[in-house]
Amino acid sequence: MDISIEKRCVLIIGQRAVTPHVSIDNCVLPVVPQTRDLGVTVCANMSPTAHVCDVVKAHKRANLILRTFESRDMRDIIVRAYLVYVRPIVEYNSIIWSPYTVKDIQAK
């Protein structure tokens, strides 16, 4: 199986003594402060704040859906739009992104 070098990076978790130079096929991989793996944003300090910010977008999408439809008589369409565009974001890895700090809980 081929490795897509453009999608690879190095995430250092913990204290940095030395920044490593990792390369694949003579291409140096960038060292990043956060990355997305399997839909979860992981930071170097292991804080869920960046991932919670991504999940908060679901709240914005729900508000956008409600503002888009002028009539509430289209309940089936609104529910379908919610199920397609909002619910997967909220439900995917909900255990991982469950906020525990006050600023993450109050994020909008």
C-alpha positions in Angstrom: 0.0 0.0 0.0 1.3 3.4 -0.9 1.7 6.1 1.7 0.4 9.6 0.9 3.2 11.8 2.1 1.1 15.0 1.7 -1.2 13.8 4.4 1.5 12.9 6.9 2.9 15.0 9.7 4.7 14.7 13.1 2.9 15.6 16.3 5.0 15.8 19.4 3.1 15.0 22.6 4.8 16.2 25.8 7.9 18.3 26.3 10.1 19.0 23.3 13.7 18.4 24.0 14.7 18.2 20.3 12.5 18.6 17.2 13.0 15.5 15.2 13.5 15.5 11.4 11.4 12.6 10.1 11.4 11.9 6.4 9.8 9.5 4.1 11.2 9.1 0.6 13.5 12.1 1.2 10.6 14.3 2.0 10.7 15.9 5.5 7.4 15.7 7.4 6.2 18.9 9.0 6.0 19.2 12.8 2.5 20.4 13.7 0.9 21.6 16.9 -2.3 19.8 16.2 -3.7 17.3 13.6 -6.8 15.5 12.8 -6.9 11.7 13.0 -10.0 9.7 12.3 -12.2 12.8 12.7 -10.7 13.8 16.1 -8.5 16.9 16.4 -5.5 16.0 18.6 -3.3 18.7 20.1 0.2 18.4 21.4 -1.0 19.2 24.9 -3.8 16.7 24.6 -6.5 19.3 25.3 -9.9 18.7 23.8 -10.5 22.4 23.1 -9.6 22.3 19.4 -11.9 19.4 18.9 -14.7 21.0 20.8 -14.4 24.0 18.6 -14.8 21.8 15.6 -17.9 20.1 17.1 -19.4 23.5 18.0 -19.8 24.0 14.2 -22.8 21.6 14.5 -24.6 24.2 16.6 -24.0 26.8 13.9 -25.2 24.4 11.2 -28.4 23.8 13.1 -29.0 27.5 13.4 -28.3 27.9 9.7 -30.9 25.2 8.8 -33.5 27.0 10.9 -32.8 30.3 9.3 -32.8 28.9 5.8 -36.4 27.7 5.8 -38.9 30.5 6.2 -41.9 28.2 6.8 -42.0 25.7 9.6 -44.5 23.7 7.7 -41.6 21.8 6.1 -40.9 19.9 9.2 -39.8 16.7 7.4 -37.2 18.6 5.3 -35.9 20.4 8.4 -35.6 17.1 10.3 -33.9 15.4 7.4 -31.4 18.3 7.0 -30.6 18.1 10.8 -30.1 14.3 10.5 -27.8 14.6 7.6 -25.7 17.8 8.4 -25.8 18.1 12.2 -26.3 14.8 14.0 -23.3 13.0 12.6 -21.0 15.7 13.9 -22.5 15.6 17.4 -22.6 11.8 17.7 -19.3 10.9 16.2 -16.8 10.2 19.0 -19.0 12.0 21.5 -17.1 10.3 24.4 -13.8 11.7 23.2 -15.0 15.3 22.7 -17.1 15.5 25.8 -16.0 18.8 27.3 -15.0 19.1 30.9 -13.6 22.6 31.2 -15.9 25.6 31.7 -14.8 27.3 28.5 -15.3 24.2 26.5 -18.8 23.6 28.0 -19.8 27.2 27.3 -18.4 27.2 23.7 -20.9 28.3 21.1 
